[in-house]
């Protein structure tokens, strides 16, 4: 393949990447839907913080940092500081003291999701609606009827330059979240275009 053809192919890839990034992020209440559309995601089941201690941020294995807004957040686990959790999950959960949690992240994430557990009275079932809003204005509500141990998955995918996700419980005073899944944002089109420019500069210098 000639250098000119290589540049053309790379430019085409950049165009496709720009087109993909132009799509708006979407929200889903189904983990199956989320997982089918997201590749290379990681699960965060260990926050690295001891039980019953306060937590202000969560660090994923790939280095992504999720900063939490509620100063009253503490670490618990199913049956140890919190109630049962659906799906047999036994990892760390974060227990809140407020109706709202704002997750902020300095590096872009293409996808983020988690299970939400409402703070139910002892006798259920109990209705709760979680509302999720992204930094780009995308928003959706997820009403559900919960029995003890039930959770609701919420997550976004196809994100680009999403810097925050806000979750609010509309009925109960607080909730817990856990079983977090996330995927970093892929290499941006701007970096790819910069690479093309760099290839061109190297080619010109080689000719010189």
Phi and psi in degrees as GROMACS dihedral restraints (atoms count N, CA, C in turn):
[ dihedral_restraints ]
;  ai    aj    ak    al  type     phi  dphi    fc
    3     4     5     6     1   -73.3    20    10
    4     5     6     7     1   162.6    20    10
    6     7     8     9     1   -62.3    20    10
    7     8     9    10     1   -36.0    20    10
    9    10    11    12     1   -63.6    20    10
   10    11    12    13     1   -42.1    20    10
   12    13    14    15     1   -66.1    20    10
   13    14    15    16     1   -36.2    20    10
   15    16    17    18     1   -62.5    20    10
   16    17    18    19     1   -43.6    20    10
   18    19    20    21     1   -63.0    20    10
   19    20    21    22     1   -41.5    20    10
   21    22    23    24     1   -63.8    20    10
   22    23    24    25     1   -42.1    20    10
   24    25    26    27     1   -65.5    20    10
   25    26    27    28     1   -40.4    20    10
   27    28    29    30     1   -67.0    20    10
   28    29    30    31     1   -39.5    20    10
   30    31    32    33     1   -63.6    20    10
   31    32    33    34     1   -38.2    20    10
   33    34    35    36     1   -63.3    20    10
   34    35    36    37     1   -42.5    20    10
   36    37    38    39     1   -61.1    20    10
   37    38    39    40     1   -40.2    20    10
   39    40    41    42     1   -63.4    20    10
   40    41    42    43     1   -40.3    20    10
   42    43    44    45     1   -63.7    20    10
   43    44    45    46     1   -41.1    20    10
   45    46    47    48     1   -64.5    20    10
   46    47    48    49     1   -37.9    20    10
   48    49    50    51     1   -67.7    20    10
   49    50    51    52     1   -40.5    20    10
   51    52    53    54     1   -61.4    20    10
   52    53    54    55     1   -42.3    20    10
   54    55    56    57     1   -62.4    20    10
   55    56    57    58     1   -41.3    20    10
   57    58    59    60     1   -64.6    20    10
   58    59    60    61     1   -39.3    20    10
   60    61    62    63     1   -68.6    20    10
   61    62    63    64     1   -23.2    20    10
   63    64    65    66     1   -71.1    20    10
   64    65    66    67     1   -18.3    20    10
   66    67    68    69     1   -69.6    20    10
   67    68    69    70     1   140.9    20    10
   69    70    71    72     1   -74.2    20    10
   70    71    72    73     1   150.2    20    10
   72    73    74    75     1   -64.8    20    10
   73    74    75    76     1   152.9    20    10
   75    76    77    78     1  -127.7    20    10
   76    77    78    79     1   152.2    20    10
   78    79    80    81     1  -111.1    20    10
   79    80    81    82     1   145.2    20    10
   81    82    83    84     1  -141.0    20    10
   82    83    84    85     1   151.9    20    10
   84    85    86    87     1  -105.7    20    10
   85    86    87    88     1    13.3    20    10
   87    88    89    90     1  -119.7    20    10
   88    89    90    91     1   120.2    20    10
   90    91    92    93     1   -65.5    20    10
   91    92    93    94     1   -36.7    20    10
   93    94    95    96     1   -59.8    20    10
   94    95    96    97     1   -43.1    20    10
   96    97    98    99     1   -64.7    20    10
   97    98    99   100     1   -44.2    20    10
   99   100   101   102     1   -61.7    20    10
  100   101   102   103     1   -50.1    20    10
  102   103   104   105     1   -66.3    20    10
  103   104   105   106     1   -32.1    20    10
  105   106   107   108     1   -69.3    20    10
  106   107   108   109     1   -24.9    20    10
  108   109   110   111     1   -99.1    20    10
  109   110   111   112     1   -10.9    20    10
  111   112   113   114     1  -115.3    20    10
  112   113   114   115     1   127.8    20    10
  114   115   116   117     1  -106.9    20    10
  115   116   117   118     1   147.2    20    10
  117   118   119   120     1    70.8    20    10
  118   119   120   121     1    27.2    20    10
  120   121   122   123     1   -81.1    20    10
  121   122   123   124     1   158.5    20    10
  123   124   125   126     1  -123.2    20    10
  124   125   126   127     1   148.5    20    10
  126   127   128   129     1  -102.7    20    10
  127   128   129   130     1   133.8    20    10
  129   130   131   132     1  -106.1    20    10
  130   131   132   133     1   104.5    20    10
  132   133   134   135     1  -112.4    20    10
  133   134   135   136     1   -10.6    20    10
  135   136   137   138     1  -125.5    20    10
  136   137   138   139     1   113.8    20    10
  138   139   140   141     1   -79.9    20    10
  139   140   141   142     1   -15.0    20    10
  141   142   143   144     1    80.2    20    10
  142   143   144   145     1     5.9    20    10
  144   145   146   147     1  -112.6    20    10
  145   146   147   148     1   137.4    20    10
  147   148   149   150     1   -65.7    20    10
  148   149   150   151     1   152.6    20    10
  150   151   152   153     1   -55.1    20    10
  151   152   153   154     1   141.2    20    10
  153   154   155   156     1    72.0    20    10
  154   155   156   157     1     5.8    20    10
  156   157   158   159     1   -95.3    20    10
  157   158   159   160     1   154.2    20    10
  159   160   161   162     1   -68.8    20    10
  160   161   162   163     1   153.2    20    10
  162   163   164   165     1  -138.2    20    10
  163   164   165   166     1   134.5    20    10
  165   166   167   168     1  -115.7    20    10
  166   167   168   169     1   -14.7    20    10
  168   169   170   171     1  -158.1    20    10
  169   170   171   172     1   159.2    20    10
  171   172   173   174     1  -127.1    20    10
  172   173   174   175     1   130.8    20    10
  174   175   176   177     1  -110.1    20    10
  175   176   177   178     1   125.3    20    10
  177   178   179   180     1   -82.8    20    10
  178   179   180   181     1   166.8    20    10
  180   181   182   183     1   -63.2    20    10
  181   182   183   184     1   -28.7    20    10
  183   184   185   186     1   -85.3    20    10
  184   185   186   187     1     4.9    20    10
  186   187   188   189     1    95.6    20    10
  187   188   189   190     1    -8.4    20    10
  189   190   191   192     1   -64.0    20    10
  190   191   192   193     1   136.0    20    10
  192   193   194   195     1  -113.2    20    10
  193   194   195   196     1   123.3    20    10
  195   196   197   198     1  -102.4    20    10
  196   197   198   199     1   112.1    20    10
  198   199   200   201     1   -90.1    20    10
  199   200   201   202     1   134.5    20    10
  201   202   203   204     1  -102.3    20    10
  202   203   204   205     1   147.6    20    10
  204   205   206   207     1   -93.5    20    10
  205   206   207   208     1   -25.8    20    10
  207   208   209   210     1   -86.0    20    10
  208   209   210   211     1   112.2    20    10
  210   211   212   213     1   -65.9    20    10
  211   212   213   214     1   -14.1    20    10
  213   214   215   216     1   -93.6    20    10
  214   215   216   217     1     5.2    20    10
  216   217   218   219     1   -62.2    20    10
  217   218   219   220     1   134.4    20    10
  219   220   221   222     1  -135.2    20    10
  220   221   222   223     1   158.5    20    10
  222   223   224   225     1   -90.9    20    10
  223   224   225   226     1   136.0    20    10
  225   226   227   228     1  -142.1    20    10
  226   227   228   229     1  -175.2    20    10
  228   229   230   231     1  -143.0    20    10
  229   230   231   232     1   157.6    20    10
  231   232   233   234     1   -53.7    20    10
  232   233   234   235     1   130.7    20    10
  234   235   236   237     1    69.2    20    10
  235   236   237   238     1     8.6    20    10
  237   238   239   240     1  -143.0    20    10
  238   239   240   241     1    79.2    20    10
  240   241   242   243     1    99.9    20    10
  241   242   243   244     1   -10.0    20    10
  243   244   245   246     1  -152.2    20    10
  244   245   246   247     1   169.9    20    10
  246   247   248   249     1   -79.0    20    10
  247   248   249   250     1  -170.6    20    10
  249   250   251   252     1   -64.7    20    10
  250   251   252   253     1   162.1    20    10
  252   253   254   255     1  -132.6    20    10
  253   254   255   256     1   133.7    20    10
  255   256   257   258     1   -67.8    20    10
  256   257   258   259     1   157.5    20    10
  258   259   260   261     1    78.2    20    10
  259   260   261   262     1     4.9    20    10
  261   262   263   264     1    75.6    20    10
  262   263   264   265     1    14.2    20    10
  264   265   266   267     1   -65.6    20    10
  265   266   267   268     1   133.3    20    10
  267   268   269   270     1  -126.4    20    10
  268   269   270   271     1     8.4    20    10
  270   271   272   273     1   -80.1    20    10
  271   272   273   274     1  -169.0    20    10
  273   274   275   276     1   -67.9    20    10
  274   275   276   277     1   145.1    20    10
  276   277   278   279     1  -129.1    20    10
  277   278   279   280     1   157.6    20    10
  279   280   281   282     1  -110.5    20    10
  280   281   282   283     1   122.0    20    10
  282   283   284   285     1   -96.5    20    10
  283   284   285   286     1   130.5    20    10
  285   286   287   288     1  -100.2    20    10
  286   287   288   289     1   165.6    20    10
  288   289   290   291     1  -116.4    20    10
  289   290   291   292     1    -4.6    20    10
  291   292   293   294     1  -124.7    20    10
  292   293   294   295     1   169.5    20    10
  294   295   296   297     1   -78.7    20    10
  295   296   297   298     1   -16.3    20    10
  297   298   299   300     1  -126.6    20    10
  298   299   300   301     1   140.6    20    10
  300   301   302   303     1  -129.0    20    10
  301   302   303   304     1   131.2    20    10
  303   304   305   306     1  -111.3    20    10
  304   305   306   307     1   118.5    20    10
  306   307   308   309     1   -95.6    20    10
  307   308   309   310     1   125.2    20    10
  309   310   311   312     1  -120.1    20    10
  310   311   312   313     1   147.9    20    10
  312   313   314   315     1  -141.5    20    10
  313   314   315   316     1   130.2    20    10
  315   316   317   318     1   -73.1    20    10
  316   317   318   319     1   -35.1    20    10
  318   319   320   321     1  -100.3    20    10
  319   320   321   322     1   146.4    20    10
  321   322   323   324     1   -65.2    20    10
  322   323   324   325     1   140.8    20    10
  324   325   326   327     1  -117.6    20    10
  325   326   327   328     1   135.3    20    10
  327   328   329   330     1   -83.9    20    10
  328   329   330   331     1   -22.3    20    10
  330   331   332   333     1  -158.0    20    10
  331   332   333   334     1   142.8    20    10
  333   334   335   336     1  -151.8    20    10
  334   335   336   337     1   138.2    20    10
  336   337   338   339     1  -154.1    20    10
  337   338   339   340     1   167.8    20    10
  339   340   341   342     1  -168.9    20    10
  340   341   342   343     1   163.3    20    10
  342   343   344   345     1   -90.0    20    10
  343   344   345   346     1   141.6    20    10
  345   346   347   348     1  -116.7    20    10
  346   347   348   349     1   136.3    20    10
  348   349   350   351     1  -123.7    20    10
  349   350   351   352     1   112.3    20    10
  351   352   353   354     1   -69.9    20    10
  352   353   354   355     1   152.8    20    10
  354   355   356   357     1   -83.4    20    10
  355   356   357   358     1    85.8    20    10
  357   358   359   360     1   -79.1    20    10
  358   359   360   361     1   150.7    20    10
  360   361   362   363     1   -65.7    20    10
  361   362   363   364     1   167.3    20    10
  363   364   365   366     1   -60.3    20    10
  364   365   366   367     1   -37.8    20    10
  366   367   368   369     1  -101.7    20    10
  367   368   369   370     1   127.5    20    10
  369   370   371   372     1  -114.5    20    10
  370   371   372   373     1  -168.6    20    10
  372   373   374   375     1   -73.5    20    10
  373   374   375   376     1   167.4    20    10
  375   376   377   378     1  -142.9    20    10
  376   377   378   379     1   136.3    20    10
  378   379   380   381     1   -88.9    20    10
  379   380   381   382     1   138.8    20    10
  381   382   383   384     1  -146.9    20    10
  382   383   384   385     1   145.5    20    10
  384   385   386   387     1  -124.2    20    10
  385   386   387   388     1   123.0    20    10
  387   388   389   390     1  -100.1    20    10
  388   389   390   391     1   130.6    20    10
  390   391   392   393     1  -109.7    20    10
  391   392   393   394     1   130.9    20    10
  393   394   395   396     1  -119.5    20    10
  394   395   396   397     1   132.0    20    10
  396   397   398   399     1  -132.5    20    10
  397   398   399   400     1   132.6    20    10
  399   400   401   402     1   -98.1    20    10
  400   401   402   403     1   164.8    20    10
  402   403   404   405     1   -65.0    20    10
  403   404   405   406     1   -20.1    20    10
  405   406   407   408     1   -88.2    20    10
  406   407   408   409     1     5.0    20    10
  408   409   410   411     1    95.9    20    10
  409   410   411   412     1   -10.3    20    10
  411   412   413   414     1   -63.2    20    10
  412   413   414   415     1   132.1    20    10
  414   415   416   417     1  -144.6    20    10
  415   416   417   418     1   151.9    20    10
  417   418   419   420     1  -158.5    20    10
  418   419   420   421     1   154.7    20    10
  420   421   422   423     1  -117.1    20    10
  421   422   423   424     1   145.5    20    10
  423   424   425   426     1  -128.4    20    10
  424   425   426   427     1    89.1    20    10
  426   427   428   429     1   -78.1    20    10
  427   428   429   430     1   145.7    20    10
  429   430   431   432     1  -158.0    20    10
  430   431   432   433     1   160.6    20    10
  432   433   434   435     1  -111.3    20    10
  433   434   435   436     1   121.5    20    10
  435   436   437   438     1  -110.1    20    10
  436   437   438   439     1   138.3    20    10
  438   439   440   441     1  -102.6    20    10
  439   440   441   442     1   171.2    20    10
  441   442   443   444     1   -56.5    20    10
  442   443   444   445     1   129.5    20    10
  444   445   446   447     1    93.6    20    10
  445   446   447   448     1   -13.6    20    10
  447   448   449   450     1   -72.6    20    10
  448   449   450   451     1   145.0    20    10
  450   451   452   453     1  -130.8    20    10
  451   452   453   454     1   162.8    20    10
  453   454   455   456     1  -122.0    20    10
  454   455   456   457     1   122.2    20    10
  456   457   458   459     1   -79.4    20    10
  457   458   459   460     1   138.7    20    10
  459   460   461   462     1  -137.2    20    10
  460   461   462   463     1   145.4    20    10
  462   463   464   465     1  -170.5    20    10
  463   464   465   466     1   162.0    20    10
  465   466   467   468     1  -118.2    20    10
  466   467   468   469     1   155.6    20    10
  468   469   470   471     1  -143.0    20    10
  469   470   471   472     1   168.9    20    10
  471   472   473   474     1    60.7    20    10
  472   473   474   475     1    30.6    20    10
  474   475   476   477     1   -76.7    20    10
  475   476   477   478     1   147.1    20    10
  477   478   479   480     1  -144.3    20    10
  478   479   480   481     1   120.0    20    10
  480   481   482   483     1    60.1    20    10
  481   482   483   484     1    28.7    20    10
  483   484   485   486     1   -77.0    20    10
  484   485   486   487     1   121.9    20    10
  486   487   488   489     1  -110.6    20    10
  487   488   489   490     1    -7.9    20    10
  489   490   491   492     1  -157.8    20    10
  490   491   492   493     1   155.2    20    10
  492   493   494   495     1  -137.3    20    10
  493   494   495   496     1   125.1    20    10
  495   496   497   498     1  -109.0    20    10
  496   497   498   499     1   128.4    20    10
  498   499   500   501     1  -119.9    20    10
  499   500   501   502     1   131.0    20    10
  501   502   503   504     1  -131.2    20    10
  502   503   504   505     1   132.9    20    10
  504   505   506   507     1   -89.2    20    10
  505   506   507   508     1   129.6    20    10
  507   508   509   510     1   -92.0    20    10
  508   509   510   511     1   -14.1    20    10
  510   511   512   513     1  -111.6    20    10
  511   512   513   514     1   -58.3    20    10
  513   514   515   516     1   -81.3    20    10
  514   515   516   517     1   161.8    20    10
  516   517   518   519     1   -78.4    20    10
  517   518   519   520     1   -20.9    20    10
  519   520   521   522     1  -158.4    20    10
  520   521   522   523     1   179.0    20    10
  522   523   524   525     1  -163.1    20    10
  523   524   525   526     1   176.3    20    10
  525   526   527   528     1  -124.6    20    10
  526   527   528   529     1   155.0    20    10
  528   529   530   531     1  -135.9    20    10
  529   530   531   532     1   152.2    20    10
  531   532   533   534     1  -172.8    20    10
  532   533   534   535     1  -173.6    20    10
  534   535   536   537     1    53.3    20    10
  535   536   537   538     1    51.7    20    10
  537   538   539   540     1   -77.6    20    10
  538   539   540   541     1   138.1    20    10
  540   541   542   543     1  -125.8    20    10
  541   542   543   544     1   140.1    20    10
  543   544   545   546     1  -150.3    20    10
  544   545   546   547     1   157.2    20    10
  546   547   548   549     1  -140.2    20    10
  547   548   549   550     1   133.1    20    10
  549   550   551   552     1   -69.6    20    10
  550   551   552   553     1   158.8    20    10
  552   553   554   555     1   -72.5    20    10
  553   554   555   556     1   136.4    20    10
  555   556   557   558     1   -67.9    20    10
  556   557   558   559     1   169.9    20    10
  558   559   560   561     1   -53.0    20    10
  559   560   561   562     1   131.1    20    10
  561   562   563   564     1   -76.2    20    10
  562   563   564   565     1   157.8    20    10
  564   565   566   567     1   -62.3    20    10
  565   566   567   568     1   -33.5    20    10
  567   568   569   570     1   -62.8    20    10
  568   569   570   571     1   -39.0    20    10
  570   571   572   573     1   -67.5    20    10
  571   572   573   574     1   -37.7    20    10
  573   574   575   576     1   -65.6    20    10
  574   575   576   577     1   -42.3    20    10
  576   577   578   579     1   -63.9    20    10
  577   578   579   580     1   -39.8    20    10
  579   580   581   582     1   -61.4    20    10
  580   581   582   583     1   -36.8    20    10
  582   583   584   585     1   -64.7    20    10
  583   584   585   586     1   -39.6    20    10
  585   586   587   588     1   -61.1    20    10
  586   587   588   589     1   -45.0    20    10
  588   589   590   591     1   -61.3    20    10
  589   590   591   592     1   -40.0    20    10
  591   592   593   594     1   -63.8    20    10
  592   593   594   595     1   -40.4    20    10
  594   595   596   597     1   -61.0    20    10
  595   596   597   598     1   -41.2    20    10
  597   598   599   600     1   -63.7    20    10
  598   599   600   601     1   -40.4    20    10
  600   601   602   603     1   -64.6    20    10
  601   602   603   604     1   -43.5    20    10
  603   604   605   606     1   -61.9    20    10
  604   605   606   607     1   -40.6    20    10
  606   607   608   609     1   -63.5    20    10
  607   608   609   610     1   -43.7    20    10
  609   610   611   612     1   -64.1    20    10
  610   611   612   613     1   -41.2    20    10
  612   613   614   615     1   -65.2    20    10
  613   614   615   616     1   -37.0    20    10
  615   616   617   618     1   -64.6    20    10
  616   617   618   619     1   -38.0    20    10
  618   619   620   621     1   -68.7    20    10
  619   620   621   622     1   -34.6    20    10
